[in-house]
Amino acid sequence: MLLDTSGLYCYLDAADDRHGDAVSLLHSAALRLTHNYVLAELVALCTARHLDRNITLGFVNELHRIPPSAFTGLTWTSIATP
């Protein structure tokens, strides 16, 4: 599953109407991929929407503990199953 900014935001924001769907979809995917630019945009979006900074940075920090792999010269991150 290729994760985008809006999907990750829904996953992190329990108050979002689509949070439950996002959690179900993310947890059911065998492989999860996202790009560093998506993560940068996610932090900016969460900050702009006043999502708890600890939630946002905790999530991003967990992703950075997973070794990245190269894909067409860009860095991608595989998200482990929570």
C-alpha positions, 0 to 999 in steps of 0.5 A: 500500500502506498501511503499518502499524506491525507491517509496518514493524517486520518490514521493519526487523528482519532477525531477524523471521520475517516480514522477508523477506516484508515486504521483498518486499511493500514493494519490490513496491508501486508506492505506499507510504503511512503516517501520522505516528502510525504512525511515532511508534508504530514508534519506540516499538515498536523502542525497546521491542524493542531494535532498533538505534536507528540502523536505526530513526532512519535509516529515519524520517529518510529518510522525512522527506526526502520531502515529505508530502501532505495527506489529509483534513486529516492528514499522510501520507508517501509512501515512495520505492522504496529 
